[in-house]
Amino acid sequence: MAEDTQATVLSGKKVAQDVHNKLKQDVEDLKREFKNFAPGLAIVQVGGREDSNVYIRMKVKAAEEIGIKAQHIKFPRTITQSQLVQEVKKLNSDHTIHGIIVQMPLDSDTNIDSDLVLDTVSPDKDVDGLTTASAGRLSHGMLKGGFLPCTPNGCMELIRRSGAKIQGATAVVLGRSKIVGTPMAELLKWHHATVTTCHSRTADLPAVTKTADILVVGIGRPEFVKQSWIKPGAVVIDCGINSIPDETKKSGSRLVGDVAYEEASKVASVITPVPGGVGPMTVAMLMQNTVISAQNAATQMRASRWNISYLPLDILDKVPSDIEVARAQTPKDVAELAEEIGLLNSEVDLYGKKKAKVSLAVLQRLSYQKDGKYVVVAGMTPTPLGEGKSTTTIGLVQALGAHLKNNVFACVRQPSQGPTFGIKGGAAGGGYSQVIPMDEFNLHLTGDIHAITAANNLLAAQIDARMFHESTQSDQALYSRLVPEVKGIRQFSKIQINRLKKLGILETDPNKLTDEEISKFVRLNIDPSTISWQRVMDTNDRFLRKITIGQSPTEKGHTRECQFDITVASEIMAILALTTSLEDMRERLGNMVVASDTSGNPVTAEDLGASGALTVLMKDAIRPNLMQTLEGTPVFVHAGPFANIAHGNSSILADKIALKLVGENGFVVTEAGFGADIGMEKFFNIKCRYSGLVPNVVVLVATVRALKMHGGGPAVTPGVPLPAEYTSENLGLVEGGFSNLKKQIENGGIFGIPVVVAINSFLTDTEAELNLVKKLSVDAGAVDAVICNHWAKGGAGAVQLAEAVVAASDKPSDFKFLYRLTLPIEEKIRIIAQKIYGADDIEIKPEAQEQINRFRKQGFNDLPICMAKTHLSLTSDPSKKGAPTGFTIPVRDVRASVGAGFLYPLVGTMTTMPGLPTRPCIYDIDLDLEKEEVQGLF
């Protein structure tokens, strides 16, 4: 190009507008796909420099025009480095924020390392592209997957728009700042230009710049580069912006670049103006990076197939003990597993390297995601040894995941320490189908059960303390202590305001209540004979089944008989399993009825002022615990309510989060405690009512051993060798006992859900026995029946079962509840007894009827029913096997778990505090002091 020919002016404003228009459409597409979703940008500023304010206003305005929600977060100059770092970390954890900018310079009175603050920004939110991680990626030519610095990237877009050929061109970058010069040189280099970086020490600078086909200038010196420095026909990108005096301007100054624009325009082929050149492109690239980050977040919300690494099993013909199998496998770090299944770092709190708590925020982030398929594992009426529901649950998910390559989650209950050290041992599954590490699974895990123990016993202590204080103080004395004057001010707490509303007292000034209102407020008047709330501990201790409290002289004769229950029998455990949010849990805890007052009105935890404190104790326990199977598939271990006086299922929240994480084509497999007549019935009528979830498949676990017992075989006793009838072929006993399995298959059909029978095979089962069970099951209405040996083979031994579950999940279902909640309590009990157990009728004892009448009067008629009966028979008599007919279900008492949301009739005699057997499992458990590893039989 000849000299004195006017260059083409490359307007950054016009290019930026083109970029903005495209981004606006991208944002609209996101909002259309995900309702109420919008990219979020946080701009962090320290102090209030006016030049920074100008830039921030530009960015906020551009963001709003595109549809990005921009937040200007301004901190005082006094903020410390550690405080600022913590604030940035909070933004990293906020899933509604997709981009974070730390506006430089930091106008601070304290000593703050700007690079440290910048590097605190999560790489996936570094839309400025200025962190060390982003710079490192750029220096290695990793131009995809991260964010490029905005000004250099904007310059590259302008160069492309100029039509200049970058590959093979000679490029000179004048300036080496971390924001412009250095990353600009790297970008040009990785686009195959031959690049020279010039700076203040460069010799013969004009001669070097005149070699450039592409010249990029960013040094902050007004009109420094002259016409004579520029090669004719060069593309000139001016990144400078400088203010110089100009008396012709109203402001007395004007903005110029680092290039002498007027004279350079006569020799360059293309040149960017100042202002209106690179500046608008910097903002446009910032907006582009923010939208890209939001699109990445949207991709995660769509939940495609996981990129998960499965763990191979070294299977031995002779299966070792469960603990030996577990020890032989090396689990993945749970942080790695969390990343594989699409959890964000901010959603995971690590408890060591093998277990973690998962945030409920996942539900909000993935609210747009369709749920996966929902499978419940139940069983026939078991022997006292159990028939392997937990093992089948784990084997099934290992097969669905590691072998069929589906996204799959297992959701199981946390075991109680009572049975772990009692007679049963652990509940992590068994053989080559286990949750690992099994010792951590079976012991404290993350402390949820301890939190429940603390919360339960705090409420128990408050009940007795309140009765004591009411009996020893006047109304005014109570009032002055309940609503004390602090620094001359007397005010009700939030929870006390709630009690005033319940009592119908509108006045909220403590000094204006009447004597009558004060008396109503301070007196709960608990009737000690109606107290239903017991203390708990997570140990089998038979000598705490009945105790006397208050025997110290300081309690002034206020003694009463009560008892301890095992922790998993606490209503708080049932609430943890049935709650759907932190707010819901707070309400349920407040609604727990602990007694009646002397007028017959219910007294709640809210009345006692304890619900807020209980929520604080439970705030971490509400988050599900993430672990893994032997083959590396994810498991949520959360909640462990009793399956008799409670509903015996893991938590709704674990199921809901898992269903979102696996996505529409994935599977969530959960387990219902005891036989299908107990755990499955409660899963449908209680858990599914409160969760709103609809299951797709029932997997019904059966064994030849249990069928033989129901067919008339000898008694099965833990710790005693099985009689010969169970270890040799006996088709007659199998067929005779099939009546029980048939009834449980029918029970699944009552709810309109397809049933797949999983025949859990043992070494002593014969092929004829197994095939007979398979034929009878299909003839009885199961959509399929599959023989599986996952205990011995892991997921490989349950592949056919997994395939059957996948097929059944595609079949139509007609899910329906067993009864309407508005039916009388007696009628709901009768429907369960007749339709699920096969009883002729029920017999309600006078004491139970009195309780029913009280609950109806108190407004609890419309709660679902949670039958508390033996799990060893369809009847109330554990010795009656098979599927008896012509029997009556006796209801001796009815109790209420109002916070959890059910009434539980007591059928027969059962304890809520187990005892240790003659030879508990503690004899087999020890610690290897050298390796600090648990030894023994879990």
BALUMDO-227565 format. One line per field, with one value per residue (C-alpha): residue number from 1; x, y, z. Coordinates in steps of 0.25 Angstrom, whole numbers. Example, Ala and Ser with C-alpha at 12.3 -4.5 7.8 and 13.67 -1.06 7.14 Angstrom:
% BALUMDO-227565
num <- c(1/2)
x <- c(49/55)
y <- c(-18/-4)
z <- c(31/29)
//
This chain:
% BALUMDO-227565
num <- c(1/2/3/4/5/6/7/8/9/10/11/12/13/14/15/16/17/18/19/20/21/22/23/24/25/26/27/28/29/30/31/32/33/34/35/36/37/38/39/40/41/42/43/44/45/46/47/48/49/50/51/52/53/54/55/56/57/58/59/60/61/62/63/64/65/66/67/68/69/70/71/72/73/74/75/76/77/78/79/80/81/82/83/84/85/86/87/88/89/90/91/92/93/94/95/96/97/98/99/100/101/102/103/104/105/106/107/108/109/110/111/112/113/114/115/116/117/118/119/120/121/122/123/124/125/126/127/128/129/130/131/132/133/134/135/136/137/138/139/140/141/142/143/144/145/146/147/148/149/150/151/152/153/154/155/156/157/158/159/160/161/162/163/164/165/166/167/168/169/170/171/172/173/174/175/176/177/178/179/180/181/182/183/184/185/186/187/188/189/190/191/192/193/194/195/196/197/198/199/200/201/202/203/204/205/206/207/208/209/210/211/212/213/214/215/216/217/218/219/220/221/222/223/224/225/226/227/228/229/230/231/232/233/234/235/236/237/238/239/240/241/242/243/244/245/246/247/248/249/250/251/252/253/254/255/256/257/258/259/260/261/262/263/264/265/266/267/268/269/270/271/272/273/274/275/276/277/278/279/280/281/282/283/284/285/286/287/288/289/290/291/292/293/294/295/296/297/298/299/300/301/302/303/304/305/306/307/308/309/310/311/312/313/314/315/316/317/318/319/320/321/322/323/324/325/326/327/328/329/330/331/332/333/334/335/336/337/338/339/340/341/342/343/344/345/346/347/348/349/350/351/352/353/354/355/356/357/358/359/360/361/362/363/364/365/366/367/368/369/370/371/372/373/374/375/376/377/378/379/380/381/382/383/384/385/386/387/388/389/390/391/392/393/394/395/396/397/398/399/400/401/402/403/404/405/406/407/408/409/410/411/412/413/414/415/416/417/418/419/420/421/422/423/424/425/426/427/428/429/430/431/432/433/434/435/436/437/438/439/440/441/442/443/444/445/446/447/448/449/450/451/452/453/454/455/456/457/458/459/460/461/462/463/464/465/466/467/468/469/470/471/472/473/474/475/476/477/478/479/480/481/482/483/484/485/486/487/488/489/490/491/492/493/494/495/496/497/498/499/500/501/502/503/504/505/506/507/508/509/510/511/512/513/514/515/516/517/518/519/520/521/522/523/524/525/526/527/528/529/530/531/532/533/534/535/536/537/538/539/540/541/542/543/544/545/546/547/548/549/550/551/552/553/554/555/556/557/558/559/560/561/562/563/564/565/566/567/568/569/570/571/572/573/574/575/576/577/578/579/580/581/582/583/584/585/586/587/588/589/590/591/592/593/594/595/596/597/598/599/600/601/602/603/604/605/606/607/608/609/610/611/612/613/614/615/616/617/618/619/620/621/622/623/624/625/626/627/628/629/630/631/632/633/634/635/636/637/638/639/640/641/642/643/644/645/646/647/648/649/650/651/652/653/654/655/656/657/658/659/660/661/662/663/664/665/666/667/668/669/670/671/672/673/674/675/676/677/678/679/680/681/682/683/684/685/686/687/688/689/690/691/692/693/694/695/696/697/698/699/700/701/702/703/704/705/706/707/708/709/710/711/712/713/714/715/716/717/718/719/720/721/722/723/724/725/726/727/728/729/730/731/732/733/734/735/736/737/738/739/740/741/742/743/744/745/746/747/748/749/750/751/752/753/754/755/756/757/758/759/760/761/762/763/764/765/766/767/768/769/770/771/772/773/774/775/776/777/778/779/780/781/782/783/784/785/786/787/788/789/790/791/792/793/794/795/796/797/798/799/800/801/802/803/804/805/806/807/808/809/810/811/812/813/814/815/816/817/818/819/820/821/822/823/824/825/826/827/828/829/830/831/832/833/834/835/836/837/838/839/840/841/842/843/844/845/846/847/848/849/850/851/852/853/854/855/856/857/858/859/860/861/862/863/864/865/866/867/868/869/870/871/872/873/874/875/876/877/878/879/880/881/882/883/884/885/886/887/888/889/890/891/892/893/894/895/896/897/898/899/900/901/902/903/904/905/906/907/908/909/910/911/912/913/914/915/916/917/918/919/920/921/922/923/924/925/926/927/928/929/930/931/932/933/934/935/936/937/938)
x <- c(0/6/8/-2/-14/-24/-26/-39/-44/-48/-59/-59/-73/-79/-72/-75/-90/-90/-84/-95/-106/-102/-100/-114/-120/-111/-117/-131/-129/-124/-136/-145/-139/-138/-149/-144/-129/-120/-105/-99/-87/-81/-72/-64/-59/-51/-52/-58/-48/-56/-48/-52/-66/-67/-62/-72/-84/-80/-79/-92/-99/-94/-98/-113/-114/-111/-119/-108/-111/-99/-96/-87/-82/-74/-66/-60/-45/-43/-46/-35/-28/-34/-48/-47/-43/-54/-64/-59/-60/-74/-76/-69/-80/-92/-97/-105/-92/-85/-74/-66/-58/-49/-48/-33/-27/-31/-33/-30/-25/-19/-8/-15/-8/-16/-10/-15/-29/-30/-25/-36/-46/-50/-44/-58/-63/-50/-57/-46/-36/-26/-23/-10/-17/-23/-9/-3/-13/-11/4/3/-6/-19/-28/-41/-47/-43/-45/-36/-32/-43/-34/-25/-37/-44/-32/-31/-46/-43/-31/-39/-50/-39/-37/-22/-16/-10/-3/11/10/20/14/20/14/18/17/18/7/0/-13/-10/4/8/-5/-6/7/3/-10/-3/8/-3/-10/3/9/23/23/33/30/36/37/45/58/57/68/64/49/45/53/46/32/34/35/21/10/1/5/-2/2/-2/8/0/8/0/3/16/16/19/16/30/30/19/21/12/-1/1/-11/-10/-18/-17/-20/-16/-25/-19/-24/-17/-20/-29/-34/-44/-52/-62/-55/-41/-36/-38/-35/-24/-17/-3/-2/-1/-15/-15/-1/-2/-15/-7/1/-6/-17/-26/-25/-34/-38/-37/-48/-57/-47/-42/-49/-63/-57/-52/-65/-71/-62/-65/-79/-76/-68/-79/-90/-80/-79/-94/-95/-85/-94/-106/-99/-96/-111/-115/-107/-102/-95/-85/-70/-68/-56/-61/-53/-49/-52/-42/-52/-48/-55/-56/-62/-54/-61/-68/-57/-46/-53/-55/-40/-35/-42/-36/-47/-46/-45/-59/-55/-52/-65/-73/-67/-70/-85/-86/-85/-78/-67/-76/-87/-77/-72/-61/-61/-47/-44/-55/-68/-74/-87/-94/-102/-117/-113/-112/-127/-128/-117/-123/-137/-139/-134/-143/-143/-137/-144/-148/-146/-149/-144/-153/-153/-162/-164/-150/-144/-137/-124/-129/-130/-120/-128/-116/-106/-116/-118/-103/-101/-112/-106/-92/-98/-106/-94/-81/-86/-98/-91/-104/-104/-108/-109/-112/-119/-118/-120/-109/-108/-110/-98/-107/-109/-95/-89/-101/-105/-107/-93/-92/-102/-92/-97/-88/-78/-74/-86/-83/-82/-68/-60/-69/-64/-66/-80/-84/-78/-79/-80/-82/-88/-103/-108/-100/-107/-120/-117/-113/-125/-134/-128/-128/-143/-145/-137/-146/-159/-155/-148/-160/-169/-160/-159/-174/-177/-167/-170/-181/-186/-179/-166/-167/-170/-158/-149/-155/-155/-144/-140/-127/-120/-133/-141/-150/-155/-160/-151/-156/-161/-168/-175/-180/-186/-193/-200/-203/-210/-217/-210/-208/-200/-185/-180/-176/-179/-194/-199/-210/-208/-217/-209/-196/-202/-206/-192/-184/-192/-191/-197/-192/-199/-187/-196/-197/-182/-178/-164/-153/-138/-129/-115/-110/-106/-114/-116/-127/-126/-131/-144/-150/-143/-147/-142/-141/-136/-126/-130/-128/-141/-149/-157/-160/-158/-165/-163/-158/-149/-138/-141/-130/-126/-132/-146/-146/-156/-145/-139/-152/-153/-139/-143/-156/-153/-152/-144/-137/-150/-159/-150/-151/-166/-167/-158/-167/-179/-174/-184/-177/-189/-203/-206/-216/-227/-224/-217/-205/-191/-181/-166/-170/-178/-165/-157/-147/-150/-140/-129/-132/-131/-117/-113/-118/-114/-102/-109/-120/-109/-108/-94/-87/-79/-77/-79/-68/-68/-68/-82/-88/-96/-104/-105/-115/-124/-128/-142/-147/-155/-166/-170/-165/-165/-151/-146/-135/-137/-146/-135/-124/-134/-138/-123/-119/-131/-126/-111/-114/-123/-135/-128/-122/-126/-128/-129/-134/-137/-149/-147/-152/-162/-170/-183/-176/-164/-170/-184/-179/-170/-182/-192/-183/-170/-176/-188/-178/-167/-177/-168/-174/-166/-164/-160/-161/-150/-155/-143/-146/-137/-139/-136/-147/-157/-154/-156/-170/-173/-171/-156/-150/-148/-136/-128/-116/-103/-108/-105/-116/-124/-122/-135/-128/-115/-121/-131/-146/-156/-168/-163/-160/-174/-181/-174/-177/-190/-182/-175/-188/-195/-183/-183/-198/-195/-186/-197/-208/-200/-199/-184/-177/-170/-157/-153/-138/-135/-123/-116/-108/-97/-106/-118/-120/-123/-137/-140/-136/-143/-156/-156/-154/-166/-175/-172/-175/-188/-192/-191/-176/-172/-159/-151/-136/-126/-114/-101/-96/-91/-81/-79/-82/-89/-86/-95/-107/-106/-118/-125/-121/-126/-139/-140/-137/-148/-158/-156/-160/-174/-186/-190/-202/-197/-208/-208/-215/-224/-229/-224/-237/-243/-245/-232/-239/-242/-228/-223/-233/-230/-215/-218/-227/-221/-206/-206/-218/-225/-240/-241/-235/-237/-235/-233/-239/-226/-224/-238/-236/-223/-230/-241/-231/-223/-236/-240/-226/-227/-218/-228/-223/-208/-204/-202/-189/-192/-183/-183/-173/-166/-165/-179/-191/-199/-196/-190/-176/-177/-188/-181/-186/-198/-208/-223/-234/-227/-229/-219/-219/-216/-212/-208/-207/-196/-194/-181/-188/-175/-171/-185/-191/-199/-193/-202/-195/-198/-193/-181/-168/-157/-151/-138/-131/-122/-109/-109/-100/-90/-90/-82/-73/-65/-60/-57/-43/-33/-20/-12/0/-9/-20/-30/-43/-43/-54/-67/-76)
y <- c(0/14/24/35/26/26/14/6/10/-3/1/-7/-2/-8/-22/-21/-19/-31/-39/-33/-37/-51/-52/-46/-58/-68/-63/-63/-78/-81/-75/-82/-95/-93/-84/-72/-76/-64/-63/-56/-47/-42/-30/-28/-15/-10/5/15/20/28/22/8/13/17/4/-4/5/1/-14/-14/-6/-16/-28/-23/-20/-35/-41/-44/-41/-33/-30/-19/-23/-12/-14/-3/1/-5/-19/-29/-39/-51/-45/-42/-56/-62/-53/-57/-72/-69/-65/-77/-85/-78/-86/-74/-66/-71/-60/-52/-40/-34/-19/-14/-7/-10/3/-2/3/-10/-19/-28/-37/-34/-47/-55/-50/-52/-66/-69/-68/-81/-84/-87/-73/-66/-58/-47/-59/-52/-63/-71/-83/-76/-70/-84/-90/-79/-81/-95/-93/-98/-89/-97/-101/-88/-73/-64/-50/-40/-29/-38/-47/-35/-30/-44/-43/-29/-35/-46/-36/-28/-39/-40/-53/-57/-70/-67/-52/-44/-39/-29/-26/-13/-15/-27/-25/-37/-31/-28/-30/-43/-51/-44/-49/-63/-62/-58/-69/-80/-75/-77/-63/-60/-51/-41/-35/-21/-13/-1/-8/-12/-7/1/0/7/-2/-14/-9/-6/-21/-24/-28/-28/-17/-17/-6/-5/3/15/26/36/36/29/21/30/28/25/13/6/-3/1/-7/-12/-15/-6/-9/2/-3/10/20/33/47/59/74/80/94/92/82/86/76/82/69/58/43/38/24/20/22/35/32/43/41/26/25/29/17/6/-2/-4/4/4/17/22/23/13/3/-8/-3/-7/-21/-23/-22/-30/-42/-41/-42/-54/-61/-59/-65/-77/-80/-80/-89/-98/-98/-101/-113/-119/-117/-125/-137/-146/-159/-158/-159/-169/-178/-192/-200/-214/-226/-237/-248/-260/-274/-275/-262/-256/-249/-236/-228/-235/-232/-218/-216/-222/-211/-197/-187/-174/-161/-156/-143/-150/-157/-145/-138/-150/-150/-135/-129/-115/-113/-103/-114/-124/-124/-134/-143/-149/-155/-165/-159/-145/-137/-132/-119/-117/-106/-117/-118/-103/-104/-116/-112/-112/-126/-137/-149/-162/-176/-179/-193/-199/-212/-219/-234/-245/-248/-251/-261/-255/-256/-246/-249/-240/-227/-218/-227/-228/-213/-211/-222/-216/-203/-208/-216/-204/-195/-202/-213/-206/-192/-185/-173/-180/-176/-185/-179/-187/-185/-182/-194/-192/-195/-203/-215/-213/-217/-226/-238/-233/-227/-216/-213/-209/-221/-233/-241/-234/-224/-214/-200/-196/-193/-202/-199/-184/-187/-196/-186/-171/-168/-152/-152/-151/-161/-154/-141/-147/-153/-139/-132/-143/-142/-127/-127/-138/-129/-117/-125/-129/-115/-108/-116/-114/-99/-98/-106/-97/-83/-73/-67/-54/-61/-70/-59/-50/-62/-66/-51/-45/-30/-28/-15/-8/-15/-26/-34/-47/-56/-61/-74/-68/-59/-72/-77/-64/-65/-80/-75/-64/-53/-41/-32/-33/-23/-32/-20/-20/-34/-36/-45/-55/-54/-56/-68/-75/-71/-77/-89/-102/-110/-123/-136/-145/-157/-153/-151/-159/-153/-162/-160/-168/-174/-182/-194/-207/-206/-214/-208/-195/-200/-194/-184/-174/-160/-148/-156/-145/-136/-124/-128/-127/-140/-138/-152/-160/-173/-173/-180/-179/-183/-186/-174/-179/-180/-165/-157/-147/-159/-161/-146/-146/-157/-150/-135/-128/-116/-108/-100/-112/-119/-107/-107/-122/-121/-111/-119/-131/-134/-138/-139/-134/-123/-125/-120/-131/-121/-125/-119/-118/-115/-101/-99/-103/-93/-103/-105/-94/-101/-114/-109/-103/-117/-124/-114/-122/-136/-132/-133/-147/-154/-158/-172/-182/-197/-207/-204/-189/-185/-174/-177/-167/-172/-164/-166/-179/-180/-192/-200/-204/-191/-183/-185/-191/-184/-175/-160/-153/-143/-153/-159/-146/-141/-154/-154/-140/-145/-157/-150/-155/-168/-171/-180/-178/-191/-189/-200/-202/-208/-222/-229/-223/-223/-213/-206/-205/-202/-190/-186/-184/-179/-170/-167/-165/-156/-147/-147/-146/-156/-168/-181/-189/-203/-211/-222/-232/-240/-255/-267/-282/-282/-273/-280/-293/-287/-282/-296/-302/-304/-304/-291/-282/-277/-267/-273/-287/-296/-297/-311/-321/-317/-303/-309/-320/-320/-320/-315/-318/-308/-297/-298/-299/-286/-279/-274/-263/-258/-259/-250/-240/-240/-237/-225/-219/-220/-213/-201/-202/-204/-214/-225/-232/-243/-244/-259/-257/-270/-277/-288/-299/-295/-305/-302/-308/-300/-287/-290/-294/-280/-273/-280/-279/-264/-261/-269/-261/-247/-243/-237/-244/-253/-254/-263/-255/-257/-243/-247/-256/-248/-234/-226/-237/-246/-236/-232/-240/-234/-220/-223/-228/-215/-206/-213/-213/-198/-195/-202/-194/-193/-188/-184/-181/-180/-191/-181/-167/-159/-154/-167/-170/-175/-189/-191/-188/-198/-208/-206/-209/-221/-227/-223/-224/-235/-243/-242/-243/-231/-223/-223/-209/-210/-200/-192/-191/-186/-176/-171/-171/-162/-153/-151/-149/-138/-132/-131/-143/-152/-149/-154/-167/-179/-186/-200/-205/-220/-232/-233/-248/-251/-245/-247/-241/-254/-256/-271/-272/-273/-274/-266/-269/-266/-264/-256/-243/-232/-227/-212/-210/-196/-184/-173/-161/-155/-142/-136/-147/-148/-161/-169/-183/-194/-204/-218/-228/-226/-220/-212/-199/-202/-215/-223/-229/-244/-254/-253/-239/-235/-227/-240/-240/-225/-220/-209/-213/-203/-203/-200/-193/-202/-208/-223/-232/-237/-225)
z <- c(0/-4/7/9/6/16/25/27/41/48/58/70/73/61/63/78/74/65/77/86/77/76/91/93/85/92/105/100/96/110/116/107/110/125/131/140/136/133/132/145/146/159/158/171/175/187/190/180/170/159/147/152/154/140/135/144/139/125/128/136/125/114/123/125/110/107/118/128/142/147/162/166/179/186/198/207/207/220/216/219/209/216/217/202/199/206/199/186/190/193/179/174/182/176/165/160/157/144/143/154/151/162/157/158/164/178/185/199/212/215/209/199/189/176/169/181/181/166/167/177/166/161/147/142/146/142/131/131/127/137/147/147/143/131/127/129/119/109/110/107/95/102/95/98/111/118/116/108/113/109/102/94/90/86/78/71/67/61/53/48/44/36/27/30/29/43/39/35/37/45/57/67/80/87/102/111/122/128/123/109/103/108/106/92/88/92/85/72/74/75/63/55/54/56/68/74/87/89/102/108/107/92/83/71/74/61/52/59/59/44/41/46/37/49/60/74/83/98/106/112/105/97/82/84/71/59/44/41/50/43/31/19/18/33/42/54/67/77/91/98/104/109/113/107/109/98/100/89/97/108/117/114/110/100/99/89/87/88/72/66/59/48/42/44/37/24/24/31/23/35/48/61/66/80/86/79/75/85/97/93/89/103/109/97/100/115/112/102/113/123/113/110/125/126/114/121/134/125/119/133/136/124/130/119/121/132/129/141/144/149/159/154/163/166/168/176/174/189/194/206/218/215/222/214/201/204/209/195/188/187/186/178/185/187/181/168/169/171/159/150/154/151/165/166/176/184/186/192/207/208/221/219/205/204/208/206/209/197/197/195/185/175/174/171/161/154/155/140/139/137/147/144/146/161/166/179/185/194/199/202/217/222/231/243/235/224/210/204/200/202/195/183/183/182/172/163/163/160/148/143/144/142/133/125/126/131/140/153/168/180/192/205/219/229/239/254/263/271/261/256/270/273/265/251/248/237/226/215/206/205/197/184/185/196/200/203/212/220/233/231/226/238/249/251/236/236/250/246/256/267/263/264/278/282/277/282/296/296/294/305/315/311/314/328/331/327/336/347/346/344/357/365/360/359/346/348/352/340/331/336/333/319/314/322/321/314/315/319/307/308/295/291/282/269/274/285/275/269/282/284/270/273/286/279/286/277/286/283/294/306/315/311/313/323/335/328/315/323/330/316/310/322/325/316/327/322/327/331/328/313/310/298/296/300/302/292/290/278/286/289/304/309/323/318/314/327/336/347/345/355/367/371/383/374/366/378/377/362/358/347/340/325/316/305/291/281/273/259/266/269/261/257/249/242/239/234/224/220/219/206/210/221/223/223/233/242/241/244/256/262/259/267/278/291/301/303/313/324/315/305/295/288/293/282/281/276/289/297/289/284/269/265/273/268/254/257/262/249/239/234/236/225/214/208/210/197/196/186/183/181/166/167/165/174/187/195/210/217/229/235/242/248/238/249/257/245/230/228/216/213/211/201/199/195/185/179/177/171/161/156/155/147/137/129/124/138/149/164/173/187/197/206/220/224/215/204/213/223/216/202/206/215/203/194/204/213/205/192/197/203/192/180/173/165/164/151/156/169/170/180/186/189/193/193/208/211/202/209/223/219/213/226/228/242/250/245/256/256/260/259/246/236/237/225/219/215/209/201/189/194/183/192/202/192/185/198/203/190/195/203/191/182/192/192/177/177/187/177/167/176/175/159/158/150/159/156/165/168/172/181/179/190/188/194/184/173/158/159/172/165/152/160/167/154/147/159/160/146/146/159/151/152/139/140/150/149/156/161/168/171/185/178/165/168/157/147/155/153/139/135/147/142/128/133/141/129/121/132/134/120/123/126/141/148/161/172/187/195/203/203/215/218/222/237/244/247/232/227/237/232/218/220/228/218/205/209/220/215/229/231/239/251/266/272/287/296/299/284/281/292/285/272/277/284/271/263/272/272/256/252/245/231/234/227/235/238/243/254/254/253/240/241/237/229/242/256/261/256/256/246/232/218/214/225/224/234/244/251/253/268/270/284/283/273/274/266/260/256/251/243/238/241/252/256/261/270/266/276/285/281/287/282/290/286/295/293/291/298/288/281/269/279/281/266/265/268/263/256/264/254/242/250/242/247/248/250/244/240)
//
